[in-house]
Amino acid sequence: MSVPVPLLILPGHLCDRRLFGHQTRHLSDVADIVVADLYGADNVRELAATAVASMPREFAILANSMGGAVAFEAMRRVPERVVGLTFVGSTARPEWPSQNARRRPVAELAARGDFEAIARMYAPVFFHPERTGGGAHVRALRLMIEEAGYAGLRNQQKAFANRPDSRPILPDIACPTFVLCGRDDLVTPLEMSEEIADGIPGAELAVLDACGHVPMLEWPEKTTGLLRRWLDSLRG
């Protein structure tokens, strides 16, 4: 039997290990999972360097949302070490005006310690309309935001607001790549996942219906199943 794949998980903006609870519980037989902390620096170069430093010589990357910016930076730094990539609700584009505008009120609320208000602001953007009124996934979002705190959010916002345009490097990515997106993703719309899949040679795209920006919480079993298939393909 093939050995588990070393897997570096790069969470999205405002998120941490809680986002991948179902995956870490149910993929441990096929992956040795490390979930990176993306709050410790205010630029993607340092975040990527710190994240890959903890990994063995060869590893795969699972990146969600703004974690994709760190994954692309890893591909600039150590492409020979990355044996597989998955992007979930990600974009290769740099910051755009509407995205930047959303960050300012979040920073103000975080400075006041009003993390509950940040969760209420982001829930309708993160989740499909059927899932914005409450539930475990909304509580998980609030807890992740509270744990990050003001300093963490400030670092992350600066890092991701200044991320480079990664579209030019898409044709140079040679490892097996899987792209997953919710059809109703408002943060990184489907066209952005299509752009990544179209730009990386041989990349596969999967779309989940009735799903917003966070498939790991909205459709955990389906997401884990798709990720298991991807990991099995890397194991040979």
MIZA-378150 format. One record per residue (C-alpha): x, y, z. Coordinates in steps of 0.1 Angstrom, whole numbers, padded with zeros to 4 digits, always signed. Layout:
XYZ;...
// end
This chain:
+0000+0000+0000;+0013+0035-0008;+0024+0057+0020;+0004+0088+0030;+0010+0120+0011;+0026+0148+0031;-0001+0175+0027;+0003+0212+0035;-0031+0229+0040;-0031+0267+0035;-0064+0281+0050;-0082+0311+0035;-0087+0346+0049;-0101+0346+0085;-0098+0308+0087;-0076+0282+0104;-0075+0245+0111;-0113+0244+0121;-0122+0249+0084;-0107+0215+0076;-0120+0195+0106;-0138+0169+0085;-0109+0165+0061;-0083+0161+0088;-0104+0135+0105;-0113+0115+0074;-0081+0117+0053;-0055+0108+0078;-0051+0073+0062;-0040+0089+0029;-0023+0121+0040;+0001+0133+0067;-0016+0167+0072;+0000+0200+0084;-0023+0230+0086;-0003+0262+0083;-0009+0293+0104;-0012+0322+0079;-0014+0350+0105;+0023+0353+0115;+0036+0376+0088;+0023+0405+0067;+0036+0393+0033;+0030+0362+0013;+0067+0356+0007;+0074+0351+0044;+0042+0331+0049;+0051+0307+0022;+0087+0303+0034;+0075+0295+0069;+0049+0271+0058;+0071+0250+0035;+0100+0250+0060;+0080+0225+0081;+0074+0201+0052;+0095+0171+0040;+0114+0172+0007;+0083+0165-0014;+0047+0174-0004;+0013+0184-0018;-0006+0216-0012;-0043+0221-0005;-0050+0259-0006;-0083+0276+0001;-0092+0311-0010;-0065+0335-0001;-0043+0306+0009;-0040+0302-0028;-0018+0333-0029;+0006+0315-0005;+0005+0284-0026;+0014+0304-0057;+0043+0319-0038;+0055+0284-0029;+0054+0275-0066;+0077+0304-0073;+0101+0294-0045;+0102+0256-0045;+0082+0242-0075;+0104+0211-0076;+0092+0201-0041;+0054+0203-0048;+0040+0170-0061;+0004+0181-0063;-0019+0211-0059;-0055+0217-0051;-0071+0251-0051;-0105+0255-0034;-0124+0288-0040;-0092+0305-0050;-0079+0332-0074;-0047+0338-0092;-0055+0375-0095;-0041+0404-0074;-0064+0425-0051;-0093+0441-0069;-0112+0472-0057;-0143+0456-0042;-0122+0431-0023;-0100+0458-0009;-0131+0479+0001;-0144+0450+0022;-0112+0448+0042;-0114+0483+0057;-0145+0479+0078;-0133+0445+0089;-0101+0460+0102;-0121+0487+0121;-0143+0461+0137;-0113+0439+0146;-0096+0469+0162;-0127+0473+0185;-0127+0436+0192;-0161+0431+0176;-0155+0397+0161;-0191+0388+0162;-0199+0417+0138;-0172+0405+0114;-0187+0370+0114;-0222+0385+0107;-0207+0405+0078;-0189+0376+0062;-0214+0348+0067;-0237+0360+0038;-0206+0362+0016;-0189+0330+0026;-0219+0307+0026;-0247+0297+0002;-0279+0317+0011;-0295+0285+0026;-0268+0285+0053;-0263+0321+0064;-0288+0321+0093;-0268+0300+0118;-0255+0265+0123;-0222+0249+0131;-0204+0264+0101;-0213+0300+0111;-0202+0293+0147;-0169+0279+0133;-0164+0311+0113;-0169+0333+0144;-0145+0312+0165;-0118+0313+0138;-0121+0351+0136;-0119+0355+0174;-0089+0332+0176;-0070+0352+0150;-0075+0385+0169;-0067+0420+0157;-0030+0415+0152;-0035+0383+0131;-0062+0399+0110;-0041+0430+0104;-0011+0409+0093;-0032+0387+0070;-0051+0416+0054;-0018+0434+0045;-0003+0402+0031;-0032+0393+0009;-0039+0429-0002;-0004+0431-0015;-0002+0397-0032;+0012+0396-0067;-0006+0386-0099;-0001+0349-0102;-0017+0344-0136;+0016+0347-0155;+0030+0316-0137;+0000+0293-0144;+0014+0278-0176;+0046+0269-0157;+0029+0247-0131;+0037+0212-0140;+0024+0191-0110;-0011+0175-0110;-0036+0201-0101;-0072+0199-0090;-0095+0230-0087;-0127+0230-0067;-0153+0258-0065;-0188+0263-0053;-0211+0274-0081;-0225+0302-0059;-0191+0314-0046;-0194+0352-0041;-0158+0358-0028;-0140+0341-0057;-0166+0335-0084;-0165+0304-0106;-0147+0323-0134;-0117+0327-0112;-0114+0289-0106;-0120+0283-0143;-0091+0307-0150;-0068+0287-0128;-0079+0254-0143;-0076+0267-0179;-0042+0282-0172;-0025+0252-0156;-0017+0224-0181;-0038+0193-0174;-0057+0208-0144;-0091+0193-0135;-0120+0215-0123;-0150+0203-0102;-0180+0225-0093;-0203+0219-0064;-0239+0231-0068;-0258+0250-0041;-0224+0258-0025;-0208+0291-0017;-0172+0299-0008;-0165+0272+0018;-0171+0237+0005;-0152+0222+0034;-0180+0233+0058;-0210+0234+0034;-0205+0200+0017;-0179+0183+0039;-0185+0147+0028;-0185+0156-0009;-0154+0177-0005;-0135+0151+0014;-0145+0125-0012;-0131+0146-0040;-0099+0153-0021;-0095+0116-0013;-0096+0109-0050;-0070+0135-0057;-0047+0122-0030;-0051+0086-0042;-0040+0098-0077;-0008+0112-0061;-0001+0080-0043;+0000+0060-0075;
// end
